[in-house]
């Protein structure tokens, strides 16, 4: 199995900061999964900043909506 991690942020910071934050989130998620026994060659990840929100509310989000946009998603690339 091969897994790809996509990590995201809310829209509170500037674009550059959010892209960096999501990249760090992706790499932290990948490292966590590796620490649990998954082979390093079987998982990779990338940060997308605020470009793919679950809830597209812009700057008018509630705290709950902001929280839903901060996430890491696991995508199974190959079984």
ABEGO torsion letter per residue (X at the ends): XBBBBBBBBBAABBAAAAAAAAAAAAAAAAAAAAAAGBBAAABBBBBAEAABBABBAEAABBAAAAAAABBBBBBBABX
